[in-house]
Structure formats: structure tokens, C-alpha cells
Amino acid sequence: MKLWRNKEQRIAGFFEQGTSFTGELQFSGVVRIDGNFHGSINSGDKLIVGVNAVIHADIRVREIEIYGHVVGNIEASGRAEIQPSGTFCGDVATPILTVHTGAKLDGHTHMVTDSSADGVPYSEATRLAGKKERSDSRRSLDRDTGHA
């Protein structure tokens, strides 16, 4: 796993494995968490959730890469990516969502793109599949009209 791709993406902050933090985290730049975090995370930049991380938080960032375990809601203004080792349980709102093979996603996704002619977001409900269900390729895609 690459920690940075260029000078602008060098890690500005790091929570090492074995650390625990409870509270509100606000940052700029790229922050990587490999420890335990409980609370809320807000940034206009990028969060990397390391493979050993366990995070229980509502997260608002520009980008997020999940290699570890996250429980909470995510609002990513740029993109959200769940790696093969990643587990996410909660709701995610982002224009770009990548879920790699082997990743686990349990929750709702809300995606709005510029190509939506009517501007109506789509919502997909997902859940972790049991052993029997993994062989099935069932998915339900519901169009969220915004009406009650």
C-alpha cells in the first residue's frame, strides 16, 4: 500500500496501532489512523483508515480510503474507497464509491452525479452476505424520489 503518491499527499498526521482517541478530530492534509478512534472526524482533505484501525465515528471528508474497520456515517465530497481488507457499516454519501472485491459494506449508499439529468439521487441498500448468499448476485437498487 502506498502511503503517498506525490508531495501534496504526504501524511500530515498519524495515529499508530495501539493508540486510542475519543473526541472530535479536525485536520487538513492527509491523516492516517491505524489505532482506535471514537467520535467525529471533519476535514476538507483525505483520511486513510489503516488495516488495523477500528473507528466508530461520523466522518465528513473530501476523500476516504478504508483498509480497516469503520462504523458510522460517511460524507465524502470527492470519493470513498473500501479496500479488500476494509469493512464499513453505516451510510455513505459520495459522488464516487469504489468497493473492491473482498470488501464488506453494510448500509445505504447515496450517490449524486452530474450525469443525473433530473438531479434525483439514487440510493442502494446493502448488507453483509452470509455464506449461502455470497454465491448469489442479488442487489436491489431503489430510486430515491425524495417523496414520503
N, C-alpha and C positions, 0 to 999 in steps of 0.2 A: 504494500500500500504506500503510495506516495504521500509524503507529508505536505509538500508544496510543489506547485508547477512552475511558478515564477516568483520574482521578488515581492510582488503585491500579495501573494498568497502565503507568505511565511507565517508561521504560527506566532501570534502575539501573546497568547495565554494558554496554559496547560494545567489540567487537574490530573495528577498522576494516579495510577491504580493504587488503591488503599486509602485515598483521601475521601472524606465525606463533607458535604456542604449543604446547608439548608438556608434558603433565603431567596433573594432576588438578584439575578446576575444580569448586568448590562455591560456591553463591551463594544469595541469597534475593532475591525480587523478579523483575523481568523482565530477562533478558540477551539481547542480540543479538550474533551472531557473523557478520561478513562476511569474515573472513580465513581462515587455515588453522589447524586445531586437530587435534592427535593426542593421544589419551589416554583419560580418562574424565570424564564430567560427571554431577554429582549435585546435585539441588535438589528442594525441595518446591514449586517455583514454575514459571515459564514460560521456555522457551528459544525464541528466534526464530533460525532459520538463514537468513541473508540470501542473496540471489540469487548473490552472488559467493563464498560460503563453500564450503570443502572441509573436511569433518570426517570423521576416522577415529576413532571413539570408541564406547564403550558408554555409553549415556545413560539416566539414571533421573531423570525429572522429572514434575511434575504435568501440564503441557501442553507441546506442541512444535508449532511451525509450521515447515515445511520449504519454503523457496523456492530453496535451493541444493542442494548435493550432500552426502549423508551415507552413510557406510559403517560398519556396526556394528550393535549390537542396541539397541533402544529399549524401555524400560518406562515408559509414561506412565499414571499413575494416574487422570488426568482424560480427556484426549483427545490424539490425534495427527492432524495435518492435513498432507497433502502438496499443495502448491500446483501449478498448471500448469507452473511453471518448475522444480519440485523433482524430485530423483532420490534414491531411498532403496534401498540394497542391504543386507539383513540381516533379522533377525527383529524383529517389533514385537508387544508385548503391551499392550493398552489396551482399555478398555470402549467407547470411541468412536473410530472411524477414518474419516477423510474423505480420499478420494483424488480430486482434481479431474481433469477431462478434460485430458489432455496430460501429467500427472504420470507418473513412472516408478517402479514398485515391483517389486523383485526379492527375494523371500524368503518367509517364513512370517508369517502373522498369527495371533495368539491373542487371542480376544475372549471375555470372560465378562460376561454381563449379568444383572441382577436378574430378567429375564423367563425365564431358563433354569430351567424347572421342576425338572429333575433336577440342576442345578448342573454339568453336563458342558460344558466349553469346546468351542468349535468352532475348527478350525484350517484355514486355507486356504493352499495352496501357490500362489505366483505366480512369474512370471518375465517378463523383458522380451521383448516380442514382436518378431519380425522383420517386415520389410515385408509379406511374404505373410500372416503370421499376424495382423497388425493388423486385417485385414478380417474375420477370424473372431471370433466372440464366444464362444470356448471358455473355460470356467473349471471348475476341479474344486473341489468342496467336500467335504472329508472330515470326518467326525465323529470327533473325538479322544475315544476312550473311556477313555483313561488306562491301558488294559491292554497289556501287552507282547506 
